Amino acid sequence: IDEVGLGAWAGPLVVCAFAAPDETWTLPGLADSKAFRGEAPVYLRAQLSAQLVREFPSHHVLISVDAGDIDRHGIAKVLPMAMNRALEKLVDLVGLPDRVIIDGEDKNVLGAEFHSKADLKFPCVSAASVIAKVFRDAYMTGMSAEYPHYGFVSHVGYGTKEHRAAIDKNGLCPLHRLSFQPMRGMVETK
């Protein structure tokens, strides 16, 4: 299991649970989604995600938590809730896994192992990372048509100078997380 969008200023938190066919499974070129940089690697990440989804259609689950739910419940509560929900749905699809591996520190997911840099060490976590990243980036790119003044195509909702300048100029949109800085306290939307 891995997540994407945890620290973003706008857009959803996306969690993916991926079940590898067996413990020795790997896929050439698979690596942590954040390790891909530039245009060519973005294409490679999208290509890998498409391959994973095509070859393992019932071996992955995506859970998306919108900004409103993040603001209402807090990111610290919605992250383990989303991970647990993804795991439950994955168990419904493929049965009980031998292991549940999650990137990072303990996130209160029953029976899970937590490993620093798991997305680099375990191909199943790398797969979850790639699928989640491609899904979230595509969503945020699509939202740039609805909210064209924020530059979501380039920063996909993360905190950048460009994003901050767009907020200062245009106010907030419904995708912004009001409980995060620098949006906390801003209430107008455009």
N, C-alpha and C positions, 0 to 999 in steps of 0.2 A: 504494500500500500504506500502511495506517496500523494503529496498534495502540491498544488500550484496556486499561487495568488495569495498566499498567507499574509504578506506584508503590503500588498497592493493598496493604493488609495481608492481605486475604483474597480468595479466589476466583481464577479463571483470568486469565491474560494472553490476550487475544483479538486475533488479527491478521486483517485482511481485505485481500484483493487484489481490486480491481475493474477490469475492462477497459471503458473507454468505447468506444462504437461508432465514434467517430472523434475527432480532436483538437479539433474545434469543439463537441463535445457539451456540453450543460449541462442542468440541470433547475431550473426556477423554484423558489425557496425553499431550494435546497441550500446549506448552509454547514457549517462545522466543527461536529461534534456537541457539542462542549463549549460552543459559543456559545448553545445553547438553554438557557434558564433558566426555572424555574417550571413550573406544571402545563400551561398551554396549549402552550408550546414543546415539552414532553416529548411531548405528543400529536402535535404537528406532526412531530417527529423520528421517532416511530413510524410515522406516516402516510407520510413520505418513504421510510423503510426498506422498508415494505411495498410501496410503488410500485416502488422499485428492484428488489427481489427478484422481484416479479411481472413487470415489463417486461423484466428482464435475468436470467432464471433461470440461465443458464449463463455469466454474465459476472462472477461473484463466487465467491470461495472464502473460507471461514472456517476458521481454525486456532485451536484452544484448547489452552492449556498449563496443566495444573493445578498447584496449590500444591506438591505432592510433587515434580514434575519441576523446578519453579523452585528448590526447596530443594536438590535433588540436584545440579543442574548450574549454578545461578546465573543470575540474570536477564540478565546481560551475555552469556551464551552462548545461552540459549534464545530471546532476542528475534531475533537474526539467523537462527537455525535455523528458527524459525517463519515468518519473512518469506520465507526461501528456499523452504521447503516450500510456502507459499501461492503463491508465484510459479511454482514447478514445476507445481503442480496447475492453476493458471490457464492456463499455456502448453498443458497437455494439453487444456483445454477450448476455447480460442479461438486457439491458435497463438502464435507469437512476437510480442510487442507492439513497436510502434515505439519506445516509451519506457517506462521504469520509473521512476516518481516516488515518492519516499518522504519523508514528513514528518520534519524534524529533521536531525540530524547523521548522518555516515557510520555505518552499522550493518553493514558488511561483507556487503552483498548484491550479488552479481555483476552488473555492468552497470547499476546503479541510479544515478539522479540524486538527490541529497539537497538539499532546499530547506527553509529555515526557514519555518514557517507555510504549508507546502504544502497543508494541509487548508483554508486560506482562499483560496489562489491557484489551485488546480487542481480543477475539479469532480470528476474521477475520484478524487482523494484525499479530497475531501469525502464522496463517496458511500461509499468504504471506511470512513471514520470513522463515518458515521451508521449503516451496517449493523453494524459491530463494536460500537458503543456500545449500540444497541438490543438486540442479541443478548446482550451481557454483562449489561446491566441486567436483562433478563428472566430470565436464569439466576440471578442473585443474588437477585432478588425471589422466584423459585421456591424457592430454598434457605432463604429465611426461614421457610417452613413446616416444614422439617426442623430448623432451628436458630433457633427463634423468639426467643431471649434476646439476640440480637446486633444487632438493628435493621438488618439488611441491606436492608430495603425503603427506608430513608431514605438510607443512605450507601453502599450497594452494595459494601461491603468496604474503602472508603478510610479513611484515618486521620482520625477525628474525635474530639471529646471524648466523644460518645455511645458510639462504638465502643470507645474506651479504657476507659470505665466498665464496659461490658459484659464486656470481657476481664477486668478486675479482679474483677468479681463472679462470673463464670461459668467462668473459665479459657479455654482454647482449644478450638476445634472443628477437625475435619479440613480445613476450608477455609482456615485460617490459614497464612500463610507463615512458617515457623519461622526462616528465615534473615533475616527482616526485623526491624527494631526496631519496636515494643517486644516482639515475641514471642520474639526470640532468647534462648535460655536457659530459656524456660518449656517445660515438657514435658507437664504434665497436660492432658488433654482431657476435655471433658464431653459 
